[in-house]
C-alpha cells in the first residue's frame, strides 16, 4: 500500500502581486455615486463642510461733518419737531452715540447763528427763528394778524395749561365767565383736547393741552411752563388765587366710544 502514488491535489496559491491587482480591479469596477462630484475633494474626517457666507456690502461710515450736515438737513426739512427716535431710525447705519453727538454739535453751531437756533421742543428738535426777532418775522406774515388769540382765549388756555385736566365748569369758576365759546376756538386751533371724563355726577369732559400747544409756545414739555405770575404779567391779567394753587390729582375716566376726542362741538358739559 505504501507503494501506491496518491494524486497531487495541491493548488498553486496566487502570488501576492496578483491578489493586489485583483483587489484594485474590483475597486475600479465598484459603482460610483452620481450625487458626489468627483472633482471636489472630500472634507477631512471630523470636519463639517463649510458653506461660503453670503457677501454683504457694509455701507461706509459717515464722517463727523457729513453726519452733522445730514442731521441739520433732516431737522430743517421736518414739518414737525424731529424726535431722537426718528433720527436714530433714519440714521440706523450709524451708532446712536454718534447721532446724538452730531445733534449736540449742530446745536452748538447754531449758538453762533444770528437769526436761527436749534431748540428741543415737544420732545423733538426744530430749527426756529430767535425769539428776539419774532416781531420782524411777524411783518412777513402780517396777513395772519387776524388769527391771533384773544385775551380771553389766552386766559382760558393758561388756566387749562396750569390746572389740567380741568372741566369747563371749573374753568368758568376760575375766570368768572362762561368759557364754552373760547373752548371751541382753542379746540379748533388744536391747542387743547378732551382727555377724559371726570368721575363725578354728569361725568363732564376734562380738557388738557396738546403737542401743538408745546410747539406754538416753544416748550420742551409742561415742566418748561413759566411761573403763573410771569405768564399772567405777559398776558396782561391778574391771576385768580385759585390758579396759584397746586392742582390735586383726581380720578379721570377714559373716553367712551362715540365721545369726541377733539372738535369744535365738544362743549365739555358731558351731554
Secondary structure as GFF3:
##gff-version 3
##sequence-region A 1 271
A	DSSP	alpha_helix	16	29	.	.	.	ID=ss1
A	DSSP	alpha_helix	64	77	.	.	.	ID=ss2
A	DSSP	beta_strand	82	83	.	.	.	ID=ss3
A	DSSP	alpha_helix	84	90	.	.	.	ID=ss4
A	DSSP	alpha_helix	96	111	.	.	.	ID=ss5
A	DSSP	beta_strand	116	121	.	.	.	ID=ss6
A	DSSP	beta_strand	124	129	.	.	.	ID=ss7
A	DSSP	three_ten_helix	131	133	.	.	.	ID=ss8
A	DSSP	alpha_helix	134	140	.	.	.	ID=ss9
A	DSSP	three_ten_helix	142	147	.	.	.	ID=ss10
A	DSSP	alpha_helix	151	163	.	.	.	ID=ss11
A	DSSP	alpha_helix	168	175	.	.	.	ID=ss12
A	DSSP	alpha_helix	180	188	.	.	.	ID=ss13
A	DSSP	beta_strand	192	198	.	.	.	ID=ss14
A	DSSP	beta_strand	205	209	.	.	.	ID=ss15
A	DSSP	alpha_helix	211	216	.	.	.	ID=ss16
A	DSSP	three_ten_helix	222	224	.	.	.	ID=ss17
A	DSSP	alpha_helix	228	235	.	.	.	ID=ss18
A	DSSP	alpha_helix	241	244	.	.	.	ID=ss19
A	DSSP	beta_strand	252	253	.	.	.	ID=ss20
###
